[in-house]
Amino acid sequence: MSAIHLEKIQSWRRHYNVSRPHMALNHLTPRQYRASEPNLTSNPNFMTGT
């Protein structure tokens, strides 16, 4: 896979996971949802699976 392909895939992943509104988040982007929930805490172990 070329560097161009990898960058296109990474760009799509960023958009899909970070930039686009999510139905599960009441049609907000993750950033908007986090801003709307001031008591929301992050779990650093969530992404690592530990």
C-alpha positions as CSV (number, residue, x, y, z in Angstrom):
1,M,0.0,0.0,0.0
2,S,1.4,3.4,-1.0
3,A,1.8,6.4,1.3
4,I,-1.0,8.2,-0.7
5,H,-3.4,5.3,0.0
6,L,-2.4,5.2,3.7
7,E,-3.0,9.0,4.0
8,K,-6.4,8.7,2.3
9,I,-7.5,5.9,4.7
10,Q,-6.2,7.8,7.7
11,S,-8.1,10.9,6.6
12,W,-11.3,8.9,6.1
13,R,-10.9,7.4,9.6
14,R,-10.4,10.8,11.2
15,H,-13.5,12.1,9.5
16,Y,-15.6,9.0,10.3
17,N,-14.5,8.7,14.0
18,V,-14.0,12.4,14.9
19,S,-15.5,14.9,12.5
20,R,-18.8,13.5,11.5
21,P,-22.0,13.6,13.7
22,H,-22.8,10.3,15.4
23,M,-26.3,9.1,15.8
24,A,-25.4,7.5,19.2
25,L,-24.2,11.0,20.4
26,N,-27.6,12.6,19.4
27,H,-26.2,13.7,16.1
28,L,-23.3,15.6,17.6
29,T,-19.6,15.2,16.8
30,P,-17.5,13.7,19.5
31,R,-16.0,17.1,20.4
32,Q,-19.5,18.7,20.6
33,Y,-20.8,15.9,22.7
34,R,-17.8,16.1,25.1
35,A,-18.4,19.9,25.4
36,S,-22.0,19.4,26.2
37,E,-21.3,16.9,29.0
38,P,-19.1,18.8,31.5
39,N,-19.1,15.9,34.0
40,L,-17.9,13.4,31.4
41,T,-14.6,11.8,32.3
42,S,-12.4,9.9,30.0
43,N,-11.1,6.4,30.7
44,P,-7.5,6.1,29.6
45,N,-7.8,2.3,29.7
46,F,-10.8,2.2,27.2
47,M,-8.7,2.4,24.1
48,T,-5.9,0.1,25.3
49,G,-8.2,-2.6,26.5
50,T,-6.5,-2.9,29.9
